[in-house]
């Protein structure tokens, strides 16, 4: 069935973690610096294509499918933030990458922050697009969040949940969003349903159980933080009724060397909805 899934660039593969993981990735462009893109929960490297298409003129652009997502291998992996971070670290070593800027969106942002706490020596800078991990949750809030997600699972199937999540990620739905959504649905359907649920549930639990906020002062490399002003997903306003701008600006102060930009008229999936502005910020940051 994989023949029916079309990626816009030639697909490559890299074995990591002692051949336990078969990582799918694309590798486009050339440049002194490498941009390594990490997607969010239930997504794939396809979410970065609008950025790769422009930025490959100036950088080597690599985007990966995290294990259990897209066309990478699936299995009884831990699917924790630390697991994903170690996958990325091994990928960088196997590929012998240098001068790397790590870019993460949503859950991929939290993975990237944990990576920077563990392997700061492997990257030159950190690019966080609407990252998870800036919010902190007490035990009651964690329980409420989990129970809400489980209730959604009970009343909705995986395809409906994925379509709704993508729709909620935009402030203004782009014309090509339905085609992109269908690609993600098709990728999801490649997986065994029980495994897909296992992966999603583990990722949600890991985002809650592997907090990074208090540790961020240890990240001393340059950090670029980008958020859409109309992000409906971060923060979780039912639990934390504050603005995205307030959350982003407060979190930026945790880093010794960070800049933050809020993109107006833009939702959670900013690198797709406002690709031109995101590309411009990345270009200026990684120069």
N, C-alpha and C positions, 0 to 999 in steps of 0.2 A: 504493500500500500504506500510505501514511502515514495514510489515513483510519482504519485499524484501530488506530492508536496513540492512546491517550487520555491526555492530560495533565489534571490536576485543575483547572488554571487556564487562562484564555485565552492562547494562544501568540502572542507578538509576535516581530518580527524587526528586526535592526539590521545594516546593512552597516558593516564596519570594514576598516581597513588598505587604503584606497583601493578599496573595493568588492571586494577579493579574498576576503573572508570574509563569509558570511551567517550571522549569529549568532542562534540561537533562544533566547528567554528568556521568563520570566514575571515579572510586575510586580504585586505585591499590597500593599495596605495604604497607610497614610499616616503620616507622622511627621517630626519634625525631623531625625532621622538615617535613613540608608539602610544596610541590611544587604545586601551583595552576596555571594552564595554561589557557590562554585566546587567542583565535584565531583571525584572521584578517577578513577583509571585505569579505562577501560572502562565508566564509569557515566554518569549523566545528572543533570539537575536534579531528577529524581524523588526522588533520595536526600535532598533537603532538605524534602520536603513536610510532614513532621511538625513541622518547625521553623517553616516559613512559616505554617502554619495557626494557630499560637499567637502568634508574634511579630508578625504583621501587625496585631495590635491596637495595637501600640506603635510600629512602624517601617514605613517603606517597605521591602518585602522583594523583592529582585530575585535570581533564580537563572538562571544561563546554562547552556546546553549548550556545552562547549568544542568548537572545530572538530574534525571527525572523529568526534564523539560525538553521541548523541541525535538531534535533528532539525536540528542545525546543518549547514552545508555541509561536504562532504568534498573532498579534492583532494590534490595532491602537495605538501602543506604540510610544513614542517620538523618539526612536532610536537615541538618542543623546549620546555623550561621557559621560556626567554626569549621564544619565539614566543607562547606562551600569555599570558605577562605583557604583551606588547605588544598583544595582542588585547584584554585587559581594560582596559589604559590607554586605548586608542582608544575602547572602549565607554563608559568613564566620561566622556571628553571629548565624544563625540557626544551622550550623554544629558544632558550638563551637570550631572552629579551632584556634590553637595557633602555634607560631613559624612558621609563613607562609612566604614563598618567592613567590611573585607574578610575573609570567612570561607572557609577552605579545608579540605577533608578529604583526608587521605592525599596522593596526588600533587598534588591541588589545594592542599594546605598548602605543599608545596615551591614550587609556582608562586606562591603568595601571598607567600612569603618573598622570592623573587627579585623579584617585583613591588615589594615594599617597599624593596628595595635600589636599584631603578631609579627608582621613582616615589613615594617616600615622601610627597611634597607633595600627592598626590591622595587620600590616605586619612587618617582620624583614628585608627584602631586596627586591630589585626590579631587575628583569631580563628583559632587553629590547632587543628583537631580531628584527633587521631591523625596528625600530619603526617609525610610522608616528608621526608627531608633532614636529620634530626638525626644519622643514622648517617654515619660516614665509612668509605670503603672504599679499601684500597690496590689496586695493580694486580692482584695475585693474587686478592684477594677479588672485585674487579669481574669478572674472568674466570670465577671459580667461579659467581658469581651469574648471569651471562649464560648460561653453559653449562647450568646447572640449568634456567633458563627455556626454553632451546631444546629440551632433552630433554623437558620437559613438553609442549611444542608437538608434538613428534614422536609421542608416545604418546597424545595426547588431542586431540579436535577443539575448535574454538572454543567451541561451546555447552557442552560438558562442562567445559571449563576455567573458563568464566564462572560456571557454576552452583556449581562447587566453590569458587571464589574467594569468592563471596558467602556460601556456607555457612560457610567458614572465618573470615569477618568477624564472625560472631556468637559470643558465649559461650553464650547461650541463644536458640535460634531463635524469633523472634516468630511468632505465628499468621499474620500477614499477609505474612510474608517470602516464601513461595512465589509469591504473586501479584505482588509487587514483582520477584522474580527473573524471572518470565515476561515482565514488561514490558521488562526490560533485554535479555533474549534476543530479543524481538521487534524492539527497536530495533537490535540488532546485525545481525539478518537483513536489515534494510533496506540494509545496505552490501554492496558487493562483497567477497567473502571475502579476496581478495589485498590489497585496500586496508585492510581491518580489521587484518590481520596486520601490514601495513606501519606502520599507526598505532601499534599496541600495541608493536611492536618498537622503533620510534623513541622512544616515550615511556619505555620501560624503559631504553634506552641514555642518554637525556637525564637521567633521574633519577640515574644513576651518574656521568655525565660533567659535570654542572653542580652541583658541591657548593656548599653555602651555609654550612655550620656555622661556618667560621672568619670569615665576614663578618658574622655576626649582631650583633656589638657595634655595628655601624653603624645598626641598626634602633632608633631612639630613641623611636618612638611606643609607646603602651601595647600590650602583647601579652597575650592570654589563651590559655593552652595547656591543652587537655583531652585526656586519654587514658583508655581503658578499662583497668582493672587486668589483665584477662585478654585483652589484645590478642595474638593469635597471629601477627600479621604484622609488627609493629614492636616491638622490633628483630627482625631475622632471626637467630633463635637458633642456627642452624647455624653462622653466621659470627661472631655476637656473642652469646655466652651470658650475657646480663645481663637484668635485669628491665626491663619497660616503665617502671616507676616510677623506677628509677635513671637510665635514659636521659632521661626527661622532666625530672627535677629537675636533672640535670647540664646539659642543653641550656638550660634556663630561665636559668641563670646567665650564659649568653652574651649575653642581652639586658639592656640597662640598666634596662628597666622592664617586667618580665613577672611574671605570676602563673600558677601551675600547679595543676591539680586532677586527681586520679586518681579515676575513678568505679569503685566496686567492682562485682563480678559483671557485668562488661561487657566486650565484645570490641572489635574494631577499628571496627566501624560504629556508633559510639556515638551519633551524632545520630539514629539510627533505633531502636537497641535501648534507649537510655535518654534518649529525647527530652525528657522532662519535666525531668530534671536538667540536660541540656545547655541547654535553653531558659532555665532559671533562672540558670545561670552567665552566659549571654549577656546576659540582661536586666539583671543586676547590673553587668556590665562596661560595657555600652553605655548607661549612664544619665547 
